[in-house]
Amino acid sequence: AVSQALLPCPALCEPQKQASYSADASRTDEALVERVRSDGQAAEKSTSRCRTRQRRSDAQPRRTPAAMASFEAEAWDVSTDSPKRELVADAAAAEALVASLPATCRAIKLSNKSYAAPAAKALAATLAKLRGLEDVDVSDVIAGRPEDEALEVLSVLSQALATAAGGGDAAAATHTALDVSDNALGQKGLDALAPLFAGRAPLKVLKTCNNGMSAAAAAQLKDLLGDATSLETFHYFNNMSGDGGAEAVAKIVEASPKLVDVRFSGTRAGRPGSLVFAKALKPRSLLRRVDLVDNTFGAEGGAALGAWLPGGGGP
């Protein structure tokens, strides 16, 4: 009997459990209500922000399809609509080529055509009206033209493109990229292209490949660029300018502390010129891509290159 009196009474315990459950449920309901209220406030704030962004978006002018096409067409290549390699002989043919040229053009490529003087003059009339030109590619534009006509074409095109890059003033040109490759340039050719080297904005990209440049032409190129350049990319390939050309190009490298990409290959440089060029690379610590194919460095040049390469005592 005593032991039974000490046992908990189920009838007395059950109301206590029910009260406990009721209190827990009440607290749970209160928490749930508070969470719903908080979520509702967050949702209202989010909706308000969305409406604000939508009003701002609606207040801004929408681009029409024509405006979108114009915005996206900042780079223009003459070969896109006319891929055929051909002679462009007259004004009418030249004007047809640039019929799709957008006014917003920032980069232009006139390659893969050979322009006669009348065609070049017609092109120039259109090109000079562009504004904000930054990237100029006049590679391979005089193939098969007699020397006098070729020089005239280069002169006419370079003047017009410099004018476009200078906002109407060739002397104020601000283009930063230039490709004059595949034009069999000599010193006269560089003279014809001088307006494209004389702008106010220093070039960051210069490509003069497969131009058959002599040592004298390489020295002239160095003079055009000056004692200090902002070049980041410099390609000088297949010019066969020998040791003299290698020495001139080495001076360009020495004057270009920002270089990251250099191509100096197929130059027919012997051991003396190659060694000078190898030594010019040593302080160029930013270089990431270097092409030195078809040069004669020898053991001494190899040692100079080894000192420049990572892990060899260089950068």
Solvent accessible surface area in square Angstrom, and as a share of the most:
residue,aa,sasa,rsa
1,A,112,0.87
2,V,115,0.66
3,S,75,0.48
4,Q,136,0.60
5,A,86,0.67
6,L,145,0.72
7,L,119,0.59
8,P,100,0.63
9,C,57,0.34
10,P,108,0.68
11,A,73,0.57
12,L,129,0.64
13,C,45,0.27
14,E,85,0.38
15,P,75,0.47
16,Q,127,0.56
17,K,108,0.46
18,Q,103,0.46
19,A,63,0.49
20,S,57,0.37
21,Y,145,0.55
22,S,71,0.46
23,A,44,0.34
24,D,63,0.33
25,A,51,0.40
26,S,54,0.35
27,R,147,0.54
28,T,85,0.50
29,D,83,0.43
30,E,114,0.51
31,A,57,0.44
32,L,98,0.49
33,V,81,0.47
34,E,93,0.42
35,R,156,0.57
36,V,93,0.54
37,R,124,0.45
38,S,57,0.37
39,D,85,0.44
40,G,40,0.38
41,Q,101,0.45
42,A,58,0.45
43,A,58,0.45
44,E,124,0.56
45,K,129,0.55
46,S,46,0.30
47,T,58,0.33
48,S,58,0.38
49,R,134,0.49
50,C,63,0.38
51,R,151,0.55
52,T,39,0.23
53,R,135,0.49
54,Q,94,0.42
55,R,151,0.55
56,R,157,0.57
57,S,53,0.34
58,D,79,0.41
59,A,86,0.67
60,Q,117,0.52
61,P,129,0.81
62,R,180,0.66
63,R,138,0.50
64,T,78,0.46
65,P,118,0.74
66,A,78,0.60
67,A,41,0.31
68,M,81,0.36
69,A,60,0.46
70,S,43,0.28
71,F,107,0.44
72,E,122,0.55
73,A,37,0.29
74,E,70,0.32
75,A,79,0.61
76,W,27,0.09
77,D,45,0.23
78,V,3,0.02
79,S,24,0.15
80,T,104,0.60
81,D,104,0.54
82,S,25,0.16
83,P,96,0.60
84,K,141,0.60
85,R,137,0.50
86,E,58,0.26
87,L,87,0.43
88,V,4,0.02
89,A,50,0.39
90,D,71,0.37
91,A,41,0.32
92,A,72,0.56
93,A,41,0.32
94,A,0,0.00
95,E,96,0.43
96,A,72,0.56
97,L,25,0.12
98,V,9,0.05
99,A,87,0.67
100,S,61,0.39
101,L,23,0.11
102,P,21,0.13
103,A,87,0.68
104,T,42,0.25
105,C,0,0.00
106,R,79,0.29
107,A,27,0.21
108,I,3,0.01
109,K,81,0.34
110,L,0,0.00
111,S,10,0.07
112,N,41,0.21
113,K,3,0.01
114,S,12,0.08
115,Y,0,0.00
116,A,8,0.06
117,A,13,0.10
118,P,72,0.45
119,A,0,0.00
120,A,0,0.00
121,K,109,0.46
122,A,14,0.11
123,L,1,0.00
124,A,14,0.11
125,A,62,0.48
126,T,44,0.26
127,L,0,0.00
128,A,28,0.22
129,K,156,0.66
130,L,10,0.05
131,R,109,0.40
132,G,32,0.31
133,L,0,0.00
134,E,91,0.41
135,D,56,0.29
136,V,0,0.00
137,D,18,0.09
138,V,2,0.01
139,S,10,0.06
140,D,23,0.12
141,V,0,0.00
142,I,18,0.09
143,A,44,0.34
144,G,75,0.72
145,R,61,0.22
146,P,84,0.53
147,E,101,0.45
148,D,117,0.61
149,E,35,0.16
150,A,9,0.07
151,L,42,0.21
152,E,66,0.30
153,V,0,0.00
154,L,3,0.01
155,S,50,0.32
156,V,36,0.21
157,L,2,0.01
158,S,1,0.00
159,Q,88,0.39
160,A,6,0.05
161,L,0,0.00
162,A,0,0.00
163,T,24,0.14
164,A,0,0.00
165,A,3,0.03
166,G,15,0.15
167,G,48,0.46
168,G,39,0.38
169,D,68,0.35
170,A,16,0.12
171,A,67,0.52
172,A,13,0.10
173,A,0,0.00
174,T,69,0.40
175,H,4,0.02
176,T,42,0.24
177,A,15,0.11
178,L,3,0.01
179,D,27,0.14
180,V,1,0.00
181,S,8,0.05
182,D,61,0.32
183,N,3,0.02
184,A,86,0.67
185,L,5,0.02
186,G,32,0.31
187,Q,91,0.40
188,K,126,0.53
189,G,4,0.04
190,L,1,0.01
191,D,90,0.46
192,A,12,0.10
193,L,1,0.01
194,A,33,0.26
195,P,31,0.19
196,L,1,0.00
197,F,25,0.11
198,A,66,0.51
199,G,25,0.24
200,R,179,0.65
201,A,26,0.20
202,P,81,0.51
203,L,17,0.08
204,K,94,0.40
205,V,45,0.26
206,L,0,0.00
207,K,66,0.28
208,T,1,0.00
209,C,15,0.09
210,N,68,0.35
211,N,2,0.01
212,G,51,0.49
213,M,1,0.00
214,S,57,0.37
215,A,39,0.30
216,A,49,0.38
217,A,0,0.00
218,A,0,0.00
219,A,40,0.31
220,Q,31,0.14
221,L,1,0.00
222,K,48,0.20
223,D,98,0.51
224,L,54,0.27
225,L,27,0.14
226,G,31,0.29
227,D,140,0.72
228,A,85,0.66
229,T,17,0.10
230,S,24,0.15
231,L,0,0.00
232,E,61,0.27
233,T,22,0.13
234,F,1,0.00
235,H,22,0.10
236,Y,0,0.00
237,F,62,0.26
238,N,44,0.23
239,N,1,0.01
240,M,92,0.41
241,S,9,0.06
242,G,19,0.18
243,D,49,0.25
244,G,35,0.34
245,G,0,0.00
246,A,0,0.00
247,E,72,0.32
248,A,7,0.06
249,V,1,0.00
250,A,0,0.00
251,K,109,0.46
252,I,2,0.01
253,V,0,0.00
254,E,96,0.43
255,A,16,0.13
256,S,0,0.00
257,P,70,0.44
258,K,102,0.43
259,L,0,0.00
260,V,55,0.32
261,D,25,0.13
262,V,1,0.01
263,R,65,0.24
264,F,1,0.00
265,S,2,0.01
266,G,9,0.08
267,T,0,0.00
268,R,162,0.59
269,A,3,0.03
270,G,24,0.23
271,R,133,0.49
272,P,82,0.52
273,G,0,0.00
274,S,0,0.00
275,L,26,0.13
276,V,58,0.33
277,F,0,0.00
278,A,0,0.00
279,K,114,0.48
280,A,2,0.02
281,L,0,0.00
282,K,103,0.44
283,P,80,0.50
284,R,23,0.08
285,S,63,0.41
286,L,84,0.42
287,L,15,0.07
288,R,185,0.67
289,R,121,0.44
290,V,45,0.26
291,D,28,0.14
292,L,35,0.18
293,V,102,0.59
294,D,91,0.47
295,N,26,0.13
296,T,62,0.36
297,F,26,0.11
298,G,27,0.26
299,A,93,0.72
300,E,104,0.47
301,G,0,0.00
302,G,36,0.34
303,A,69,0.54
304,A,20,0.15
305,L,29,0.14
306,G,29,0.28
307,A,30,0.23
308,W,22,0.08
309,L,85,0.42
310,P,108,0.68
311,G,89,0.85
312,G,36,0.35
313,G,73,0.70
314,G,26,0.25
315,P,67,0.42
